[in-house]
Amino acid sequence: MEDRQHPGSCLDVSNDFDVVLWEVPTATIRRPDLALHNCAPDDVRPLPASYIRVIVEVVSPGSDKTDRVEKMGEYASAGIPCYWLVWISDNRVASIDVHVLDHAVGAYRLLRTLGPEDELSVLEVPVRIKVPWSELTALVR
């Protein structure tokens, strides 16, 4: 996938991989549910946080505090530009909270909450991303 705002740059989407948030004083590694990142050779794993453009976490009852507090704070400290929280209810995607990093305070701020009433949600942050709600309902089991 090519980034239209930065021609020539390559973007990829991955799940089931580790991200190194920082190395010092000790390595802190997280495993996001999904991420949009700059392309990297397969041998660059775990992927450094500097490659990540968007982190997506699917919130479940058991991960609520970890996703909303711990991971959100760590990803912000690592400088990851966007953090999405996907909320599930009744086996469907109920909403997606799109957070952007506010560098002035070193924390995320809520940019927008996407919902299925939009049918097709389109964001331009950090790249153009379309969320087709009708396709998301089939993904949740």
Helices and strands as residue ranges (DSSP letters): E 11-14, E 19-22, E 28-30, E 34-38, E 47-48, G 49-51, E 52-59, H 64-65, I 66-71, H 72-77, E 82-89, E 92-102, E 107-114, G 116-118, E 120-123, E 129-132, H 133-136
